[in-house]
Amino acid sequence: MPNEAENFSARAANIRKVPVVIKERTLKKERIMDKYICTVCGYIYNPEVGDPESGIEAGTPFEEIPDDWVCPLCGVGKDEFEKYEEAS
């Protein structure tokens, strides 16, 4: 049967692994959080929401949207969008 010191060492080893996993998930999430705005009509593409009516699932980064996707409000192509910088 393991003694208290061995139990502590096993728990400590697992604890040290947790921040790495959290950090990796955080970095992935930050990459997909960029919003893009249509320069023609002002529609903001939010990757957290996607564009379900056009078949774009939530969590889809703008860069991964198909090239033939169009703005759901005014119909222009992806080339009319630019990165959206929210005012702080």
N, C-alpha and C positions, 0 to 999 in steps of 0.2 A: 504494500500500500504506500503511495507517495506521501512524503512528509509535507509539512506546511511550506517549506522553502521551495520544494519542487513544484507544488501547486502554484505558488506565487510566480515562479519563473515561467511556467506555462502560460499563465494569464497575461503576464507582462509581454511575452512574445507576441501574443495575439493583439494586444493593445497597440503595439508599435506598428502593426500592419494597417490598422484602421485609417489613420490620417492619409496614408498613401492612396488608398482606394477613394476616399472622399475627395482628395485633391484631384485625382484623375477625372472623376465625375464632374467636378466643378469646372475644370478646364474644357471638357467636352461641351458642357452646357453654355459656357461663355462663347464658344465658337459659333453656336447656332442662334445666339440671341440678337444678332444684328437685324434691325428692321430696315426696310427699303421703302422709299416714297416715290409714287408716280409723279413725275415732274409736270404732267399734263393736267391731272385732275386732283392730286393730293391724296389719293388712296395710299394707305400705309400697309405694306405686307408685313405681318407679324408672324414669324416662324413658330411661335408658341401656339398659334391658332391655325396656321396654314390657310388653305383655300379649299375647304371640303367640297364646295359646289363644283369646283374644277378638278377634283380628284387629287388635290395636294394635301397630304396628311399633316396633321399637327406635328411639329418637330422637324419639318423639312426646311433646311437652310435655303435662302434665296438662290445661292449658287447651284443647288441641286434641282431646282425647278426646271422642267423641260424648256428648251429654247423656244418652243412654239406656244408657250403659255402667254396669255394676255391679261391685262388689267381687268378685273371683274367689273369695274365701273365704266371705264371709257374705251376699253378694247385695244389700247396700244401695247406694243411688245415690251419685253424685258429691257430692251436697250433704252427705254424712256424712264427707267428707274435709277435712283441713286441712293446711296446709303443715307439713312435717316439718323440725324443727330438730335436727340431729345434735348430740349432746353432744361438746364438744371435750376 
